[in-house]
Amino acid sequence: MGKTVRGETFGDSRPPLVDPVIYLVVFLGGCLGTGMRYGLSLANSSASGMPGPSVWDAIHLGTFTANIVACFVYAALSTYVSRAAWVRKRSRDLVSRGFGMGMCGGLSTMSTLAFEQLSDLGAGNVFGVLVYVLLSFGIGTLAAYGGVRVSLAITRVRADHMASSVWDGVAAARASEAAASGAMRASSAGSADSSDSFDSPDSAGSSVSDESDATTVTGGAR
């Protein structure tokens, strides 16, 4: 067993493949992603209505949208999870495998893309297949890049906010320390003034007694 600090376990060598929770979140995420892809597949158009194969016939909108969305979400999620040190490691692992491996894995599809391309090639739509491939990989790469940039911006704002909070705490601690030091100095000065005020009556009393002695001596001399 590992050492537990703030809810996290360190030193636990159990691999993720023997963790049943990992299987559960991947299964649930896969069900969600597959259902989303099926819904998007209903947008696939079987024919454009034009006489002969066209570019639009080779662009299957549902599959294309599913792959592009999966590229964006997976890139954004992976970037955020890798930089979100303020989130517990266990939570990051579950989110990454559930939404990344499970949902994005079920949403994206390379097999359907290949099947669609082969079908269009069999119909003689070579140019349409070429355009579809270029759009899929090109826009997919741009979507992944956009996901990374969005996550970097979000984590940067979060990190700056945490840093400003830390500096605010340091400034407050320094102000409190300065106030306490000022109060101590004021207390010391007040104590010194009090001691001086207590010394003053004694001095006055000594002066009075000296004058009385002088008067007595003068009277005796007369």
Secondary structure by P-SEA (a helix, b strand, c coil): cccccccccccccccccccaaaaaaaaaaaaaaaaaaaaaacccccccccccccccccccaaaaaaaaaaaaaaaaaaaaaaccccccaaaaaaaaaaccccaaaaaccaaaaaaaaaaaaaacaaaaaaaaaaaaaaaaaaaaaaaaaaaaaaaaaaaaaaaaaaaaaaaaaaaaaaaaaaaaaaaaaaaaaaaaaaaaaaaaaaaaaaaaaaaaaaaaac
